[in-house]
Amino acid sequence: MTTSRRILLAGMAGLALAPTAAAAAPAPVVDDTTVAEERFARMIAAAHAPDVTCARQAERYADAHWPDYVMAARAVLGARV
Protein backbone atom coordinates (compact mmCIF):
# COMPACT_ATOMS: atom_id res chain seq x y z
CA MET A 1 0.00 0.00 0.00
CA THR A 2 1.45 3.37 -0.94
CA THR A 3 2.12 6.03 1.65
CA SER A 4 -0.47 8.43 0.26
CA ARG A 5 -3.14 5.73 0.44
CA ARG A 6 -2.18 4.97 4.07
CA ILE A 7 -2.42 8.64 4.97
CA LEU A 8 -5.78 8.95 3.24
CA LEU A 9 -7.21 5.88 5.01
CA ALA A 10 -5.87 7.02 8.38
CA GLY A 11 -7.42 10.43 7.85
CA MET A 12 -10.75 8.88 6.99
CA ALA A 13 -10.59 6.71 10.11
CA GLY A 14 -9.77 9.78 12.17
CA LEU A 15 -12.70 11.68 10.69
CA ALA A 16 -15.06 8.83 11.43
CA LEU A 17 -14.07 8.64 15.09
CA ALA A 18 -12.96 12.19 15.85
CA PRO A 19 -16.40 13.53 16.88
CA THR A 20 -16.91 10.77 19.46
CA ALA A 21 -13.34 11.05 20.70
CA ALA A 22 -13.60 14.83 21.02
CA ALA A 23 -16.79 14.50 23.04
CA ALA A 24 -15.14 12.03 25.40
CA ALA A 25 -12.22 14.29 26.34
CA PRO A 26 -12.05 17.87 25.04
CA ALA A 27 -8.39 18.54 25.90
CA PRO A 28 -5.69 16.33 24.37
CA VAL A 29 -3.35 14.73 26.89
CA VAL A 30 0.11 14.45 25.40
CA ASP A 31 2.07 13.48 28.52
CA ASP A 32 1.05 9.81 28.54
CA THR A 33 0.86 9.28 24.79
CA THR A 34 2.40 6.05 23.53
CA VAL A 35 4.63 5.90 20.47
CA ALA A 36 1.92 4.12 18.46
CA GLU A 37 -0.65 6.77 19.40
CA GLU A 38 1.73 9.59 18.47
CA ARG A 39 2.60 8.05 15.11
CA PHE A 40 -1.02 7.40 14.25
CA ALA A 41 -2.02 10.91 15.38
CA ARG A 42 0.70 12.36 13.13
CA MET A 43 -0.61 10.28 10.23
CA ILE A 44 -4.17 11.49 10.80
CA ALA A 45 -2.97 15.09 11.11
CA ALA A 46 -1.00 14.78 7.85
CA ALA A 47 -4.14 13.54 6.12
CA HIS A 48 -6.03 16.61 7.36
CA ALA A 49 -3.38 19.08 6.18
CA PRO A 50 -4.75 21.91 4.02
CA ASP A 51 -2.49 20.92 1.11
CA VAL A 52 -2.11 17.13 1.17
CA THR A 53 -0.51 17.09 -2.27
CA CYS A 54 2.67 18.68 -0.88
CA ALA A 55 4.36 16.14 1.41
CA ARG A 56 6.56 18.76 3.05
CA GLN A 57 3.60 20.95 4.02
CA ALA A 58 1.62 17.93 5.25
CA GLU A 59 4.57 16.90 7.41
CA ARG A 60 4.90 20.39 8.89
CA TYR A 61 1.17 20.47 9.61
CA ALA A 62 1.38 17.06 11.28
CA ASP A 63 4.33 18.17 13.44
CA ALA A 64 2.40 21.20 14.63
CA HIS A 65 -1.06 19.68 15.09
CA TRP A 66 -0.61 16.02 16.06
CA PRO A 67 -1.64 16.60 19.72
CA ASP A 68 -5.09 17.62 18.45
CA TYR A 69 -5.55 14.14 16.96
CA VAL A 70 -4.38 12.00 19.91
CA MET A 71 -7.91 11.20 21.07
CA ALA A 72 -8.94 10.10 17.57
CA ALA A 73 -5.83 7.93 17.32
CA ARG A 74 -6.62 6.35 20.70
CA ALA A 75 -10.18 5.66 19.61
CA VAL A 76 -9.04 3.97 16.40
CA LEU A 77 -6.32 1.94 18.12
CA GLY A 78 -8.71 1.00 20.94
CA ALA A 79 -11.30 -0.21 18.45
CA ARG A 80 -8.75 -2.58 16.94
CA VAL A 81 -8.17 -4.39 20.25
C-alpha positions as CSV (number, residue, x, y, z in Angstrom):
1,M,0.0,0.0,0.0
2,T,1.5,3.4,-0.9
3,T,2.1,6.0,1.7
4,S,-0.5,8.4,0.3
5,R,-3.1,5.7,0.4
6,R,-2.2,5.0,4.1
7,I,-2.4,8.6,5.0
8,L,-5.8,8.9,3.2
9,L,-7.2,5.9,5.0
10,A,-5.9,7.0,8.4
11,G,-7.4,10.4,7.9
12,M,-10.8,8.9,7.0
13,A,-10.6,6.7,10.1
14,G,-9.8,9.8,12.2
15,L,-12.7,11.7,10.7
16,A,-15.1,8.8,11.4
17,L,-14.1,8.6,15.1
18,A,-13.0,12.2,15.8
19,P,-16.4,13.5,16.9
20,T,-16.9,10.8,19.5
21,A,-13.3,11.0,20.7
22,A,-13.6,14.8,21.0
23,A,-16.8,14.5,23.0
24,A,-15.1,12.0,25.4
25,A,-12.2,14.3,26.3
26,P,-12.0,17.9,25.0
27,A,-8.4,18.5,25.9
28,P,-5.7,16.3,24.4
29,V,-3.4,14.7,26.9
30,V,0.1,14.5,25.4
31,D,2.1,13.5,28.5
32,D,1.0,9.8,28.5
33,T,0.9,9.3,24.8
34,T,2.4,6.0,23.5
35,V,4.6,5.9,20.5
36,A,1.9,4.1,18.5
37,E,-0.7,6.8,19.4
38,E,1.7,9.6,18.5
39,R,2.6,8.1,15.1
40,F,-1.0,7.4,14.3
41,A,-2.0,10.9,15.4
42,R,0.7,12.4,13.1
43,M,-0.6,10.3,10.2
44,I,-4.2,11.5,10.8
45,A,-3.0,15.1,11.1
46,A,-1.0,14.8,7.9
47,A,-4.1,13.5,6.1
48,H,-6.0,16.6,7.4
49,A,-3.4,19.1,6.2
50,P,-4.7,21.9,4.0
51,D,-2.5,20.9,1.1
52,V,-2.1,17.1,1.2
53,T,-0.5,17.1,-2.3
54,C,2.7,18.7,-0.9
55,A,4.4,16.1,1.4
56,R,6.6,18.8,3.1
57,Q,3.6,20.9,4.0
58,A,1.6,17.9,5.2
59,E,4.6,16.9,7.4
60,R,4.9,20.4,8.9
61,Y,1.2,20.5,9.6
62,A,1.4,17.1,11.3
63,D,4.3,18.2,13.4
64,A,2.4,21.2,14.6
65,H,-1.1,19.7,15.1
66,W,-0.6,16.0,16.1
67,P,-1.6,16.6,19.7
68,D,-5.1,17.6,18.5
69,Y,-5.6,14.1,17.0
70,V,-4.4,12.0,19.9
71,M,-7.9,11.2,21.1
72,A,-8.9,10.1,17.6
73,A,-5.8,7.9,17.3
74,R,-6.6,6.3,20.7
75,A,-10.2,5.7,19.6
76,V,-9.0,4.0,16.4
77,L,-6.3,1.9,18.1
78,G,-8.7,1.0,20.9
79,A,-11.3,-0.2,18.4
80,R,-8.8,-2.6,16.9
81,V,-8.2,-4.4,20.2
